């Protein structure tokens, strides 16, 4: 009796670990579950082109040596780590929509970074800079639900000069450091809405 219960507990733990890694649904019949190798290949096909595009953009090299090195490097990363981005529950159509919306979000983010740079430069060069700067912490709860959306929001805040994400809780509670009241008033604001449009899609 004890042995049988121990086996059941061990099997249940294994199923939950696999589900946490995105490999299987613990309630899905065993015969219908996708195989681990199939998952890895699926993630590879999704992520390799994405990595390769970034390699070409950031390397700026188009000779055979650098392209070959890029193919090898991106293939290794996509094969061994692609399932961190794409798991067995991923839907290609859904992921494709997210990718397109994220690509459309980047120009908006770049413009916000430019405006924030100008504002911070104004503060630092102003004769009364110490009076204008009012460093403080902002606390708010985000409407974003997915972990990826929260991470994107946190990184976008930090990338924008004048604000730094201090912490993010699982419930979406943000703590952000702002250099002055102007930077703080913008949060969560339009940036959160932009990111919600990217990730909170059906």
N, C-alpha and C positions, 0 to 999 in steps of 0.2 A: 504493500500500500504506500509506504513512504517513498519507495523508488519510483512508483508511477507518478505520484504527486510532484516529486523532484523533476522528473522528465517534463511534466506539463509546464511547470514554472520555468524551466530552462528554455523550452520551446517558445513560450509566450515572451520571454525576455528577448530571445533572438529575433522574433518577429517585430517587436517594437523597435529594436535597434536598426533593423533593416528599413522599417518605415521612416524612422528619424533621418536616415541617410537618403531618403527619397527613392529607395530601390523598389519597395513593394507596398501595397496596401495590406495591412494585417488582416483585414476582413475579406480579402479577395481570395477565391479558391486557388489552391496551389497550381493546378493545371493552367490557370489563366494568367498567372503572374509572368511578366517579362523576365527573361534571363539577364543575369548580371552583365555578361559580355555584350548582349544585344543593347542593353542600356548604355554601356560605355561607348559602343560604336555609334549609337544614335546621338549621344552628346558630342562625340567627335565630329560628326558630319555637320552639326549645328554650329559648333564653336570654332572649328579650324578656319573657315573663311573669314570669320570675324577677327580672329587673332592675326591672320595674314594681312588683312587690310591695315590694321594698326601697325604692324611691323613695317610695312612699306611706307606709311605716312610718317612715322617717327624716325625711321632710319634714313630715308631720303636717298637710298642707294638702289640702283636698278641693274647693277652688273651681276653676272652669273654667280659669283662667289657669295655675295650678300643675299641674293634671292634664295640660293640653295641653303645657306645657313638659316635663313628665315623659315623656309619650308620645314627643315628638320626641327628647329626649335619650337615652332608653332604646333607641329604635329605631335611632338612629345608632350607639350603642355596640354593640348586639346585632348589627347588620349588619356593621360593620367589625371587631369584635373577638370576636364570638361563637365563632369557630372556635378560639380559644385554649382554650375550655372544652369544646367539642363538635367532634369531627373525624369524618371519614368512617368510622372504625372504631367509633364509638360505637354502643351498643345502648340503645334507649330503655328497655326493661324493666330492664336492668342499672343504667342511670343513675337511673331512678326509685327503685329499691331503695336506692341510695346516698343519694339526696336524703332519703328518709323516715328512714333510719337516722341521717343527719347531723342532721336536725331533732330526733330523739329524743335525740341526744347533747348538744345545746346546753343543755337544763336541767341535766343532770349537770355540764357544764363550769361553768355559772353558779354552781352550789352549791359546787364546788371553789374558784372564785374568791372567793366570800364567805368560806369557811372560811380560805383563805390570807390574805385581808385581815385577818381577826380575829387570826390568828397573827402577822402582821407588825406589827400595831398593838400587840399584847402585847409584842413584842420592843422596839419603839421606846419604849414608855412604861415599861418595866421599869427599876427603879433600877440594876440590873446589866446594862444592855443591851449594853455593850461586851464583857462576859464571855460573854453568851449567844450573841452573834452570832459565827459562825465561817465567814466567806466562803471558799468553796473551789470548785474545778472538779470536775465529775463527767464521766467518760467511759464510754460504753457503746455497744454495737451493737444497733440496733433490729431487731425481727423484721419490721417493715413492709417491703413490697417496692415498691409504687408510689410515684412521685414525689409525687403528690397527698397520699397518706397521710403521707409524711414531712414535707411542708410543713405539713399540718394539725397534726401532732404538735408540730413545732417552734413553730408559732404558739400552740398551746394552752399549751405550757410557758411561753412569754414572757408570755402574757396572765395567767397565774397569778402573783400577787405572791410574791416571794421567789425566783423562778427566772427565768433568762434564757437562751435558746438562743444560744450563741456561734457554733457552726458545725455543719454537717451535710455529710457526704460522700456521694458517690453510692452507696457501699456500705452506708450507713445508720449510719455512726459519728457519734455525737452528742457534742458538748462543751457542757455546761450549767454556768452559774454559779449556785450556790445560796448564800443568805444565811446558812444555818445547817444543822446536821446533820438536823434534822427535815424541812426542805424537800427536802434531797438524798436522804433515805431513800425518799421516795415514788416515785422515778424508777428505771426506766421505769414499772413498776408498772401500776396499774389504768388509767391514762390511755392507755397504749399498747394495752392489751387492748380498751378501748372503741373506739379508732380502727381497730384491726384488724377489729373486727366490722363497721365501716362500709364499708371499702374492699376488704377481702379477701373478696369475694363472687363466686360463680359466676354 
